Amino acid sequence: MRSGRNKKWYYRKAIAFSSMVALVLGQTSVLAGAVLGQSVSGIKTPKTYAQLPSFSPPNPVPVPPFANPDQPLPPVGYPGQPSNITPPDQFSRYRLGVGDAIAVSVPRFPDLSFQSNVDLDGNIVVPLVGTLQVAGLTLEQVQTKIQAGLNRFVIDPQVIVSLAALRAAQVTITGEVLRPGYYPLQPGSQLSAALLAAGGTTTSADLRTIVVRRRSLADNSFVEQQIDLFTPLQNGTSLPNLRLQDGDAVIVSKLEVGNTSDYDRSLVSRSSVAQQQINVRVLSYAGRGIGNLTLPNGSTFVDALAAIAPNPDNANLGRIALIRFDPEQGKAVTQELNGKRALRGDVSQNVPLQNNDVIVVGRNFISRITYALSNFTQPFRDILGFLLFFDSLRESATNLFEPGSDDNDD
């Protein structure tokens, strides 16, 4: 009987003690919550235990990894192999690099607004936060990173980041341009400006497949984008507005053999991205020698005749040969033109000229050149071999231009 009473007494004591502990803990939590939720003069204090400050350094804002981050660095001077994945915004969003300057506005806390240049290490200095790495990041990523840093010191900072100054772009231009090389461009230069800096595209260029290769400063991987400049020229629309960035490589493809049926070279030659001038060799009995003409790109046969200014008394204008290297056949192709008809307005005789064309004036002189070409059994490997053949005629100029080697028949 007594043992039953003792058990009840112990149960009552245990229940009372538990209630007292719960009451004390509840009051403590309320008091702590009230203290933690306070803020003084805009300075943020933690609202929960999870927000209590830690002595460990804060983790940086993670940057999304770029495609193929394990790819090794390419050799110096080589643009490198592109990654298999091209982010859709890679060529539309500007990425910061050394030499850029940004302006940062914090509307709720104007004293925290600042401007900063990206230093040689790719860093900027942020008030209260200190040094932040920004090279290779977009403006949106930099904004998020600065906001996360300031969020440790002020309540809900709103951050606006804009470009204050662009760095100059050093661009490599290779392929079918007049002067391939490494060119400094003005900040924000477009693709067309780069092509003009390299002297313009050659007559062998394929404007349908121009490749822009770009390196990611975040992990040194490469992505590339193919640009078509021919279709806008054909349709009469504006060229793609692609702005080049520092370190870009522009590769102008060569027009493939057999892929020229729907490609208007004459249209391209008159565009603003093509080389501005062409060279035409002239072999004339009347001029008694071999000369070179420099004409605006897009010039025609009549333009060449006007530059040659042959004397109609001793030059056979009725039969003039236009000799051109055909890369598809690997040989020189001769087309006979009537200069008189061309000068009278015959469009069929006024053909557009291409760079490195050869014009031969004089009927018998044409026969001699044609005979020399027919006896040259070894095919020309490229345009260089074709030009060397005609340059070698200088050595035999005495025989070619001796009296009686031509006549004046029309």
Secondary structure, 3 states (H helix, E strand, C coil): CHHHHHHHHHHHHHHHHHHHHHHHHHHHHHHHHHHHCCCECCECCCCCHHHCCCCCCCCCCCCCCCCCCCCCCCCCCCCCCCCCCCCCCCCCCCECCCCCEEEEECCCCHHHCEEEECCCCCEEEECCCEEEECCCCEHHHHHHHHHHHHCCCECCCCCEEEEEECCCEEEEEEECECCCEEEEECCCCEHHHHHHHCCCECCCEEEEEEEEEEECCCCCCEEEEEECCHHHHHHCCCCCCCECCCCCEEEEEECCCCCCCCCCHHHHHCCCCECCEEEEEEEECCCCEEEEEEEECCCEHHHHHHHHCCCCCCCCCCCEEEEEEECCCCEEEEEEECHHHHHCCCHHHCCECCCCEEEEECHHHHHHHHHHHHHCCCCCCCHHHHHHHHHHHHHHHHHHCCCCCCCCCC
